[in-house]
Amino acid sequence: QANRTPIASGRSPNKSSEGFFCYRCGEDGHIAPRCRATENSALVIQKLLQLIRKPKDPNPVLDPKNPGVEKSECFSKNSHVEFSEPSRLPKGLVGPSSTFDVKVNGHSCVALLDSGSQVTIVFEKWYLAYLPQVPLQSIDGLAIWGLSSSSYPYRGYIVVNMEFPSALMGTAETITVLALVCPEPSGPEQVPVIVGTNSNLFRRTGWYLPGEFVYQGPSCNEDTAT
């Protein structure tokens, strides 16, 4: 969803490569169809989540040709794209939102569908507010890489029923999903749920095809899964 609200950014032009990286190996400067490097799903997931959760810089950058007018720059916040008014962005630059209204055990919320994530995440604040009766199962031997070079914490996992809308599935369908419960990261407010490829949703909709972005590393119990 595109929100027409004034924004400011202090990021300099020499950082324009941020957000432009390969979805196969995770490195900057090229795209997946031209990549010959080894797949690195952990790095790809890390960079995707960094883009989603990057906070807005409070220091505006002014256009030198028009002093007092802030530059337009797209950034990801709450899984929406925001741009200044009036917008002069070229048609086709901003794609459709990857968020949908879903129901988790009957409770409605907005979820981000993330084909770069191998796990489904329910953030702790929403879990405590709407799913406190769902048992939190303990788990170890699983490392989640996302926000930084350090492993991202989680409280455990839950088993829930997620109902996806007919606009996404063709018909409304409910899928049983194992989801990690994670504390909210610092930065902008998050969508309460991130739906990963473990939900099998992407195969059902044709977004995630067998053989694409398949994790080839050690199994989860070897403390390296992402």
N, C-alpha and C positions, 0 to 999 in steps of 0.2 A: 504494500500500500504506500503511495507516495503522498507525503504530507508537505504542503507548501508553507513552510515556516522559515523565517530568517535564521541562518546559522552562521557561525564563524569558525575559522580553523586557523591554527598557527603553524600548520605543517608547511614546510618549504618545498619549492618545486623539485629539489634534488632528491626528494623522497617519493617521487611519483611512482616508483616501482612497487610501493607497498600495495598489497592486494593483487598484484599481477604475478602469479606463480603457477608452476606446473601442478596439475591435479594428479599426476602420476608419481613424481619423485619429490615434490614439495619445494624444489629450488626456484629461485627468481629468474625472470628474463626469458622464459619460453613457455609454450603450452604443451599439453599432453600429446596431441597428434604428432608433434615433432620430437618427442622425447625418446631417447634410446637408453636412458639410465634405468637402474633398478628401482622398482616400486618402493616407496617409503610412505606407507599409509599413516604411520605415527606422525610424521612431520606435516603431512597434508592436513590431518585432523587438527593438529596444534595451530596451524596458520588460519584455518577456517574459523575456529573458535576465537582466535585473537581478533579477527576482523569483526565478528559478530559482537564481541564484548568491548571493543575499543572505545574508551570514553572520549567525549568531545573536548577539544582544547579550548579553554576559556579566553585565550588571547587572539583577537581577530587579526587577520591580515588584510590590509587595505589595498585596493587596486591603485597602482601608481598613476594610471591615466585618469582616474576619477577619484581623487582623495575623498575620504568619507564614505565610500561605497565598499562594502565588504565583498570579497571574492566568493563565487559560488563553488562549493565543493560537496560532492556526495560522500556520505559515510554511512556506516551501518550502525543502527541503534534500535534495540528492541525488534530487530529483524525487519525494520522499515527503512526506506530510503527517504532522506529529507533533502530538499534543495531550496535555494532562496527564491524569492519572488521579486521581479518577474523571472520566469525560467527561460533560459536560452539554450537549454540542453538539446542536443540533436535527437531526433526521433530514433528510437531503437536502442538508445544508450542504457536506459533503465528498464530492466525486465520485470516480469510479474513477481509478486511476493511469493515466497515459499512457505508462508504460514497459512494454517487452516484451523477452523473451529472443530475441535474434537471433544469427545466425552471420555473421561477416565473414571471408570466405575460409576457412571451416571452423572458425573460432575463436568460441566462445560468449561472449557479453557481454550486458549490459543496455543497451538503447538507449531514448532518449527520442524519441517521435514528436512533432514540433513543427511544426504547420501554420502557425505564424507565421514560420518560418525558410525562406528561399528557398535555402539551401545546406545540405548535409550536412557535418557536422564529425566527424572522428576526432581525439581529443586525442592530443597528441604522446607522452605517456608510454605509453599503450596501443599506439600505433603502433610505437614502438621495441621494445616487449616482444613483440608478436605478429606484426607485419607488416614487419619490417626488410627482408625480401627484396622487398617491393613497391616498385618505383621511385617516387621522389618527383619529380614533374614541376614544373618552375618555371612561374610565372605572374605576370604583372603587369597593371596596369590594372583591378584589382578591389579595392574597398574594402568592408570588413565592419564594420558598425556594430552594436554590441551592448551592451557593458558600460558605456560612457560616451559622451561627445560626441566622443571621439577614435576613429579607425579601429582596429579590432581586428586584431592581427597574425596572420599565418599563414606556414607554412613552404613551402607549395606544395600540390599536389593529388595524389591517388592514384586509381586505378581499381580497384574491388574488387567482389566478388560478395557481396551480402547476401541471406541466406536468412531469410525471414520465416515465422513459425509458422502452422499451419492455423487456430489460434484467431483470427488477425488477417485472413488472406487467404481463409479457407474451405478452402483446401488449401495445404500448404507450397509456397512459391514462391521462386525465386532471381531477383534483379534485379541487373543490373550498374549500379553507381552511381559517379559521380564525387564524391569527398569531399575537402574541405580538411583539411589537417593543421594544427592550431592548438595553441599552448602552453596549458597549463592556466591558467585565471585564478586570481587570489587568492580566498580564501574557502573555503567548504566543498568537500569532495571531490566531483568531478563524475562523472556517468555517463560512460563512455568514448566514447559515440557519440550524436550528435544527428542524427536523420533529418529532413531538410527536404523541401520540396515538389519539389525537383529530382529526387528519386528516383522520381517518378511513382507512388509508393505510394498517395498520397491519392486520386488519380483512380481507381486500380484498386479501392480499397475504398469509394469514394463519399464519403469524408470531405472531399475537396477537389474542388469542382465547377467546370467551366469558367466563367470570368467572375467568380469570387469571389476577392478578395484578389490580383488580378493586378497585378504590378508594371508601372506605366505610364511609368516614368522612362527615362532614356537607357540605352543598351546597356552591357554589362559593360566593354567596352574604353574607356569614357569615365570610368572610375575613380569610378563612383557607385553601382554595384550593391551590394545588401545581401544 
